[in-house]
Amino acid sequence: MTRYQHLARLLAQRINQGLYVCGERLPSVRALSREHGVSISTVQQAYYLLEEQQLITPQPRSGYFVTPHQSAHPMPALTRPPQHPVDVTQWEAVLEQINMRQQPGIMQFGDCTPDLTQPTLKSLWKIISRIGQQQDIRLLRYEHFYGAPELREQVARLAIDSGCHLTPEEIVATNGCHEALSIAIRAVCQAGDIVAVESPGYHGILQILHGLNVKVIEIPTDSQTGISLEALELALDQWPVKAVIVVPNCNNPLGFIMPERRKRALLALAQRFDIAIIEDDVYGELAWEYPRPPAIKAFDSDGRVLLCSSFSKTLGPGLRVGWVVPGRYLDRVLHMKYIVTGFTVQQTQFAVAEFIRQGCYPAHLRKMRQLYQRNLEAFTAAVLQHFPCGICVTRPQGGYLLWIELPEVVDTAKLNKRMHESGIQIAVGSLLSASGKYQNCLRLNYGQPFNASTEEALKKLGEAIQQAMEEDLVELEK
C-alpha cells in the first residue's frame, strides 16, 4: 500500500467512525502534511482518492468537506465477471423482454424510456406539427447523408457543455444512439475480434456485439467510480482487444459518473495499447451536477474516441435522433451508415434543432433533472421500505436507472415472469451480462411519475421477492 493510500484509508476510517461528521471541513493539505510527515502531493493524492470514493467534496477556495450521504443503505460491491473473452448469448431472453414491453397496461419498471408527460415537451409537439403542415418537400427527399445541417450545428453547440469543441462536419446523424453504437462498433471491429465492456452493461451493446460475432471480455465495474482500470489493463496485456465500450456519465445500469481523473487515465490506457474507445454519452445531460460532467471525447487528442449519443433519453426515443462523432474513423462510419440505413429521417431532426434553437431544451433539461432527482429519493425510500433486508441499492448521480442487488437465492428472470402476471415488468440483471451473471439483480426505471400506483407496484414486487426467498428456504429444509 502506498503512502497516499494509507493516508486515505486512515481518513476514511475517521469519517466512518464519526470523527469527521457530514459537512465538516477537513484539515488543510499543509496541516495534514505536517501531522503525518508526508509531502503535500501525497496528501493531495489521498484527497483525490477520497473524492473518487465520494467520501469528501472539494469546494473552491474553501478546502475539502465530508460529503453528506443520501442514506446509509449498502452499495453493490465491485463486480467480478469472468476474466476471459466469451460469446454473448441470451438474445431469446432479450426478445422476450422486448415483447413484454409491447403489452398494454404493464407498469414499466424495466425499460429506459424517460418521462414523456411533462409540459416542457409541448413546444416540441407544436414544432413537429408545424413542420408537417408546411409540406416542405425536403421531408420526402433523400437529404444530407451526414444529417440535417441545422441539427448538427445545434449538437455542436450543446457539445461545448461536455468539453467537446466540435464542428458540424465532425458529426454524423443516426436513427438514435443504438444505431450510432452499432455503426461505431462495425467501424472498428470485425467478426472474431475481442471487445472490452463494463459489467454489468447495456444489453443493446451486448446484442450488437453478438450479431457481429464479436467476443466480449467483461471488466469489473464499481458502482461509484466505474470500470476498473487495473482489471482493464490486465485484460489488454493478455488479450488482443480492439476496443473498449463505456458509459462513463450516468451509467446504465449503475448510475455512476466516472471521475475526470479516471476518464483521462482510461484514455491514456487506450493510447498506450492503441485501441478505440466507444463512448455512450446518452445520459450525460441528465447528471445532477452542473455543469454537466465532461465526456472522454473532450480529452481526445488523436481521434480514437467515437462519441455516441441521442435525444432518446432526454426528449423521447420515438424521435430517433442520434449522432456519432467518429474522429479518425469517419470514413468507416460513413460506409457503415450507408450499409445499415443510408439516410436518416428529416422531420424530427428539423424539429429537435428548432426546439434547441428556440431555447426550450435547457429549460426542459432543468425540469427533468429536478424531477428525476426527486423520483430517486422517493423510489429508493419505497424500495428500502418494501423490499426484504439484505439488498444493495446504487446511488445514481444522474439519469433515471436504479440497480438493485438481491440475495443470491432470488432469480430475477423467474421473478419477472411472476410479476408480469401482476402487470409489472422489471429489467432482469442477467441480460446485462455477456456471461449471464447478476441473476439476483434487477434494474428499475425511476423516471416515471411516483404516485400511489407506483408505490403499490413496488410493494407487490417486494412481497414477491420475500416469497421467493421463503420458497427457497422451504426447499433447503426438505
Order of alpha helices (4+ residues) and beta strands (2+ residues): alpha-alpha-alpha-beta-beta-alpha-beta-alpha-alpha-beta-alpha-beta-alpha-beta-beta-alpha-beta-alpha-beta-beta-beta-alpha-alpha-alpha-beta-beta-alpha-beta-beta-beta-alpha
